[in-house]
Amino acid sequence: MMRQAALDRVVARLAAGTLAASVLAAAPCRAQDLEPRAYAASPAGAFFLVAGLSRSTGEVLTDPTLPVKNIDATIYGVPLAAGYTFGLFGRLALITTAIPASYAEVSGEVGEEARSITRTGLVDMRTKFSVNLTGNPAVGARAFIVSPRKVIIGTSLTVVAPTGQYKDTQLINLGAHRWAFKPELGVSVPKGHWDFDGYAGVWLFTANDDFYPGGRRRSQDAVVAIQGHTSYTFRPRLWVAIDATWYHGGSARIDGADPTGELNNSRIGATLSLPLAKSQSLKVAYSSGLAVRTGSNFRTLSVGWQWLKLTK
């Protein structure tokens, strides 16, 4: 086990953005994630725990293509997550799993009828596996301390499992009752105190064969998602990022009928990382719709606490 002084140097150098950012991004609409430093370098053998709290208000739903108009919602999320970094054929890999719970108050119009509901329960579980293809290799904590920062190209696969609360007699649910997959390619470029990140991915969905009011088949086209982030580090573990994303697609069909309108929206936000104790950090993130053409005009404020332990 490392001496405490060496541990402190590793923790001070860690970008510490990957896991907490992914939890903060567990907003109700997953296609609109904002994750600064998602492919940042870390030592192999780092174990993370994260707890978060988020509040989203406005035109927000777990699925923004549902046939509900004039939405006004307030959704609170409490995600819990864990992650671990390890070596994979000499490259740094990371696996994270988040299990969010949520409380939602939603009002809107279905057809000509105004409705208002509340929901409390689990949201669909999310697991993400990523590996850095080039850049910093998988090394232990001691070697990580002295390794120079390099340009990183990474790839990841996010899997969302249908574990959230769902009833086919309800149009509004916390879970989507389907699987979702997001392959992604990302680039991270460090320049002194600056970090520049860009990611491109696509959300793919299986069909929901038990859609409201039961027994109907709902399918959805892919959603292309692009993110960009610029962050500045003032001192170890104290940094701020400006975040932006654009997403397009996602037309939905029920039993082969005409498709709904597709998404073509963008969002902008900011993330602040604050050092706490030697192995802890706190992240605050805010995002809002920038150009909203199809629903999903909402605002999200999130806070995430992260704890780190080095096992090697």
C-alpha positions in Angstrom: 0.0 0.0 0.0 1.3 3.5 -0.8 2.4 5.9 1.8 0.0 8.7 2.6 2.2 11.4 1.0 2.3 9.5 -2.3 -1.4 8.9 -2.1 -2.0 12.6 -1.6 0.1 13.4 -4.7 -1.9 11.0 -6.9 -5.2 12.4 -5.6 -4.0 15.9 -6.3 -3.1 15.1 -9.8 -6.3 13.2 -10.7 -8.6 15.0 -13.0 -11.4 13.2 -11.1 -14.0 14.2 -13.6 -15.0 10.9 -15.1 -17.3 9.2 -12.6 -18.9 12.1 -10.9 -19.6 13.8 -14.2 -21.4 10.7 -15.5 -23.5 10.6 -12.4 -24.3 14.3 -12.6 -25.3 13.6 -16.2 -28.0 11.2 -15.1 -30.6 13.7 -16.0 -34.0 12.4 -17.0 -33.2 12.6 -20.7 -30.1 10.5 -21.2 -29.4 11.7 -24.8 -28.6 15.1 -23.4 -25.7 14.1 -21.1 -22.9 16.5 -20.5 -19.7 14.8 -19.2 -16.5 16.9 -19.0 -13.2 15.0 -18.8 -14.9 11.7 -19.5 -11.7 10.2 -20.9 -9.2 11.9 -18.5 -6.1 9.9 -17.4 -6.2 8.1 -14.1 -4.0 5.4 -12.4 -5.0 1.8 -12.7 -6.5 0.4 -9.5 -8.6 3.5 -8.6 -12.0 2.8 -6.9 -14.6 5.5 -6.9 -17.9 6.0 -5.0 -20.3 8.7 -5.9 -23.5 10.1 -4.5 -25.5 12.8 -6.2 -28.6 15.0 -6.1 -30.2 16.7 -9.1 -33.2 18.9 -9.8 -34.6 19.3 -13.3 -37.5 21.7 -14.1 -39.4 22.5 -17.3 -40.3 20.4 -20.3 -38.6 17.3 -19.1 -39.6 13.6 -19.4 -37.7 10.3 -19.3 -38.6 10.1 -23.0 -39.1 13.5 -24.7 -40.8 12.0 -27.8 -43.9 10.8 -25.8 -47.2 12.3 -27.0 -47.6 14.7 -24.1 -47.9 18.5 -24.7 -47.4 21.6 -22.6 -45.3 19.7 -20.1 -44.3 21.3 -16.8 -42.3 18.9 -14.6 -40.0 19.0 -11.5 -37.9 15.9 -11.2 -35.4 15.1 -8.4 -32.8 12.5 -8.9 -30.6 10.7 -6.3 -28.0 8.6 -8.2 -25.6 6.3 -6.5 -22.6 4.9 -8.4 -19.3 3.1 -8.2 -16.4 2.7 -10.6 -13.0 1.1 -11.0 -10.0 1.7 -13.3 -7.9 -1.2 -14.5 -5.4 -2.2 -17.2 -6.7 -3.9 -20.4 -3.9 -5.0 -22.7 -1.8 -2.2 -21.4 -4.5 0.5 -21.9 -6.4 2.2 -19.2 -10.0 1.0 -18.8 -12.9 2.2 -16.6 -16.2 0.6 -15.7 -18.9 2.4 -13.8 -22.4 1.5 -12.7 -25.1 4.0 -11.6 -28.4 3.2 -10.0 -30.5 6.4 -9.8 -33.7 6.9 -7.8 -36.1 9.7 -8.7 -39.2 11.7 -7.5 -41.2 13.4 -10.3 -44.1 15.8 -10.5 -45.4 16.1 -14.1 -48.3 17.9 -15.6 -49.3 18.2 -19.2 -51.9 17.4 -21.9 -52.6 14.0 -23.4 -54.8 14.8 -26.4 -57.2 17.5 -25.1 -57.1 16.2 -21.5 -55.0 17.9 -18.8 -53.3 15.5 -16.4 -51.0 15.7 -13.4 -49.1 12.8 -11.8 -46.3 12.0 -9.3 -43.8 9.2 -9.6 -41.3 7.8 -7.0 -38.9 4.9 -7.6 -35.9 3.7 -9.4 -34.8 4.9 -12.8 -33.1 2.6 -15.4 -29.7 1.4 -14.3 -26.7 2.6 -16.4 -23.3 0.9 -16.9 -20.5 2.4 -18.9 -17.3 0.7 -20.0 -14.5 2.9 -21.5 -11.0 2.3 -22.6 -8.3 4.8 -23.7 -6.9 3.7 -27.1 -4.0 6.1 -27.2 -2.4 8.4 -24.7 -1.5 7.6 -21.1 -1.2 3.8 -20.6 -2.5 1.8 -17.7 0.1 2.4 -14.9 0.0 2.2 -11.1 -0.2 5.2 -8.8 3.6 5.7 -8.4 4.2 5.8 -12.2 1.1 7.9 -12.7 2.5 10.7 -10.5 5.4 11.3 -12.9 3.8 10.5 -16.2 3.4 13.4 -18.6 -0.1 14.3 -19.8 -0.8 13.3 -23.3 -3.6 13.6 -25.9 -6.0 10.8 -25.3 -8.3 9.0 -27.8 -10.8 6.8 -26.1 -14.0 4.8 -26.8 -16.8 3.7 -24.6 -20.1 1.7 -24.5 -22.9 2.8 -22.2 -25.7 0.3 -21.5 -29.0 1.3 -19.9 -31.0 -1.7 -18.6 -34.8 -1.6 -18.1 -34.7 -1.8 -14.3 -36.6 1.4 -13.6 -40.2 1.7 -12.4 -42.6 1.0 -15.3 -46.3 0.1 -15.7 -48.0 -0.3 -19.1 -51.1 1.4 -17.8 -49.2 4.6 -17.3 -48.0 6.9 -20.1 -45.4 8.6 -17.8 -42.9 6.3 -16.2 -39.5 6.5 -14.5 -38.2 3.6 -16.6 -38.4 3.1 -20.4 -39.0 -0.7 -20.4 -36.3 -1.2 -23.1 -32.6 -1.5 -23.5 -30.5 1.4 -24.7 -26.9 1.3 -26.0 -24.5 4.2 -26.7 -21.1 3.5 -28.5 -19.0 6.6 -28.4 -15.6 7.9 -29.5 -13.9 10.7 -27.5 -10.7 12.9 -27.7 -9.1 14.7 -24.8 -6.4 17.3 -25.4 -4.5 18.8 -22.4 -2.8 22.2 -22.9 -1.2 23.5 -19.7 -4.0 24.4 -17.4 -6.6 23.8 -20.2 -8.3 20.6 -21.3 -10.3 20.4 -24.5 -12.7 17.4 -24.9 -14.9 16.3 -27.8 -17.1 13.2 -28.0 -19.4 11.7 -30.7 -21.8 8.9 -30.1 -25.2 7.4 -31.0 -28.0 6.1 -28.8 -29.6 2.9 -30.1 -32.8 1.6 -28.6 -34.6 -1.8 -28.5 -38.4 -1.7 -28.8 -40.9 -1.5 -25.9 -43.4 -4.3 -26.6 -45.6 -3.3 -23.7 -46.3 0.3 -24.3 -49.3 2.3 -23.0 -52.1 1.3 -22.7 -50.5 -2.2 -22.8 -49.5 -4.6 -25.5 -48.5 -2.1 -28.1 -45.1 -1.9 -29.7 -43.1 1.3 -29.5 -39.9 1.7 -31.4 -37.5 4.6 -31.7 -34.9 5.7 -34.2 -31.3 6.3 -33.2 -30.2 9.6 -31.6 -26.9 11.1 -32.6 -25.2 13.0 -29.8 -22.1 15.3 -29.9 -20.4 16.9 -26.9 -17.7 19.6 -26.5 -16.0 20.8 -23.3 -13.4 23.3 -22.4 -12.1 23.2 -18.8 -9.5 25.2 -16.8 -7.7 23.9 -13.8 -6.8 26.6 -11.2 -5.0 24.1 -8.9 -5.3 20.4 -8.2 -8.9 19.2 -8.1 -10.2 22.8 -8.5 -11.4 23.3 -12.1 -14.3 24.7 -14.1 -15.7 23.6 -17.4 -18.0 25.0 -20.1 -20.1 22.2 -21.6 -22.2 21.9 -24.8 -24.1 19.2 -26.6 -26.2 18.7 -29.7 -28.5 15.7 -30.4 -30.6 14.8 -33.4 -33.0 12.0 -34.3 -35.2 9.7 -32.2 -38.4 9.6 -34.1 -40.8 7.1 -32.5 -43.4 4.8 -33.9 -46.3 2.9 -32.3 -47.4 -0.3 -34.0 -45.9 0.9 -37.3 -47.9 4.2 -37.4 -46.5 7.5 -38.6 -43.4 8.6 -36.7 -43.4 11.4 -34.1 -41.2 14.5 -34.7 -37.5 14.0 -34.2 -35.2 15.7 -31.7 -32.9 18.5 -33.0 -31.8 20.3 -29.9 -28.7 21.7 -28.2 -27.8 22.4 -24.5 -25.1 24.3 -22.8 -23.9 24.1 -19.2 -21.1 24.5 -16.7 -19.3 22.2 -14.2 -17.3 23.3 -11.1 -15.1 20.8 -9.2 -14.1 21.7 -5.6 -11.6 19.8 -3.5 -12.8 18.6 -0.1 -10.8 16.1 2.0 -7.7 14.5 0.5 -9.6 11.7 -1.2 -12.9 13.6 -1.8 -14.2 16.2 -4.2 -17.5 17.9 -4.9 -18.9 18.8 -8.3 -21.7 21.2 -9.1 -23.2 21.3 -12.6 -25.9 23.4 -14.3 -27.3 23.0 -17.8 -30.1 24.5 -19.9 -31.6 24.2 -23.3 -29.9 26.5 -25.9 -31.8 25.8 -29.1 -34.9 23.6 -28.5 -37.0 22.6 -31.5 -38.8 19.5 -30.1 -39.6 19.4 -26.4 -36.9 18.9 -23.7 -36.6 22.6 -22.8 -35.5 22.1 -19.2 -32.9 23.2 -16.7 -30.9 20.9 -14.4 -28.8 21.7 -11.3 -26.8 18.8 -9.9 -24.4 18.2 -7.0 -22.1 15.1 -6.8 -19.8 14.0 -4.0 -16.9 11.6 -5.0 -14.6 9.5 -2.8 -11.5 7.8 -4.2 -9.5 4.9 -2.9 -6.3 3.6 -4.6 -6.1 -0.2 -4.4 -2.6 -0.6 -6.0 
